């Protein structure tokens, strides 16, 4: 047989033996672990299953506080009954049923020292002893507390707060939550009964600025459903720091009810406040009311230096104020409210003016670009000197038409078509002025153009329509005595 085959056979045999041992041990059924608290009770269950042909002769419970050091605390025999040989558990341990198949026990008035391993062991025939082990874990809720320690402001680091979780099992964990610069340290002290006391101290350099600030201690432990928190206010003690309020540099002769107030920042609270003057004598017009100094009427006697001194059990602090008496009251400065209102009103007016100028410029620009309506109506068409001759004249000769009136006249005079027949130069009587409003005849009676005006060298420009919609003269013959009307114009 090869070496590889031997190794495989050994491994398989070992696995089989291990499996059989596991199955064999599982015949004594117990709980792997149970927890309990001091002064409470606990049930330790034990049961022999699948006994088959195995004969159960006796069952015993043994306690093992330290590994290898076992002590019988309860024995049950079907003939001789129950026995409790250990004096430490006497009166505190009993069988719940008192049978070989179910020899569970109950332990009352538990102590922290009862924590350990409990072995349920059967004496059987013919297989021998079989057992199961339960570990009892004793839990203890810690007694939590936290305090702030009053300290005096100074340059050295001191303990300002401590937090404690006493007699807990398992050991508690303590942490600090704060924005204050500092550090903390922990110590764990084992107790005689197996519990542990944890202490934590928070250290810092105390200053008056830290007085009253909050710091939180957080205790976390298995027996607590959530961490226990303690919020503390630091207590930093310091002697008084004094200030004097109320002086406005306007103590003029005759002023009444001028008041000075002495303010002190101190911890503990001030126990004494005293007003004096550097001259040694308080002016007769001055009255002192605890921390207030009332000047009933200002005169030359209050032109002095006032001193306020404040004391507490840690020391004293004082502040001086020199008052100057003037002849006339200072002019009142204008109130900031009306000035601010005037500035806001001016800004609003400037905004409105700017908006108006912008709108005006936009309108002018639109008009310059031709976007607005026409400035005037176009003039109506003019009649020629002779309608019939103009219509019948060949088109190859130039036709000159002069404007009888300036264009500006048509801005106010509108052309109206009369219901009666207009008078034209087709009539026989040509002695009067032209009937078409002053426009000379284009052709004289001989059929020739009129002679050039000798008084001027200029020739009237030919009439040109304003746009493509101007009137086109129809080539159709218009009979004499018929009215002449221009075609409509579109504006």
Secondary structure, 3 states (H helix, E strand, C coil): CCHHHHHHHHHHHHHHHHHHHHHHHCCEEECCEEEEECCCCEEECEEECCCCCCEEEEEEEEEEEECCEEEEEEEEECCCEEECCCHHHCCCEEECCCCCCCCCEEECCCCHHHCEEEEEEEEEECCEEEEEEEEEEEEECCEEEEEECCEECCCCEEEEEEEEEEEEECCCEEEEECCCCCEEEEEEEECCCCCEEEEEEEEEECCHHHCCCEEEEEEECCCCCCCEEEEEECCEEEEEEEEEECCCCCEECCCEEEEEEEEEEEECCCCEEEEEECCCCCCCCEEEECCEEEEEECCHHHCCEEEEEEEECCEEEEEEEECCEECCCCCCCCCHHHHHHHHHHHHHHHHHHHHHHHHHHHHHHHHHCCCCCCCCCCCCCCCCCCHHHHHHCCCCCCCCCCCCCCHHHHHCCCCCCCCCCCCCCCCCCCCCCCCCCCCCCCECCCCCECCCCCCCCCCCCCCCCCCCCCCCCCCCCCCCCCCCCCCCCCC
